[in-house]
Amino acid sequence: MAKTSVVARSQKKPKFSSRIVRRCFRCGRKHGYMRAFGICRICFREMATQGQIPGVKKSSW
């Protein structure tokens, strides 16, 4: 979990557009972020396993 101050700082509008930091809305993680879903890879996997993401099904073989 990212610190609240770091998450709050990333939500402010940056001075330059290249400084945008996209973070997971659940945990605040910035690495492994999936733009299509707005969450990180870890949260994506948890939510997909539980069936909380519509249209996504975890495969197993």
C-alpha positions, -999 to +999 in steps of 0.1 A: +000+000+000+013+034-009+013+062+016-017+085+016+005+115+010+020+099-021-014+090-035-027+125-027+003+141-045-003+119-076-039+131-078-030+167-081-026+182-116+011+182-125+030+212-139+039+193-170+018+166-187+048+142-189+048+141-151+015+122-148+017+092-125-010+067-130-018+047-098-041+018-089-072+032-073-074+002-049-039+001-034-020+031-049+007+010-067+023+027-097+042-002-112+024-029-132-005-005-139-031-016-165-046+015-182-076-004-196-088-013-161-072+014-139-057-011-115-024-028-109-016-063-120-020-077-084-054-062-079-064-072-114-055-108-106-074-108-073-105-092-088-105-115-118-102-146-096-132-134-076-152-126-108-155-089-100-143-077-134-170-081-161-158-100-192-126-113-176-123-150-167-092-165-152-080-194-173-066-226-159-054-258-176 
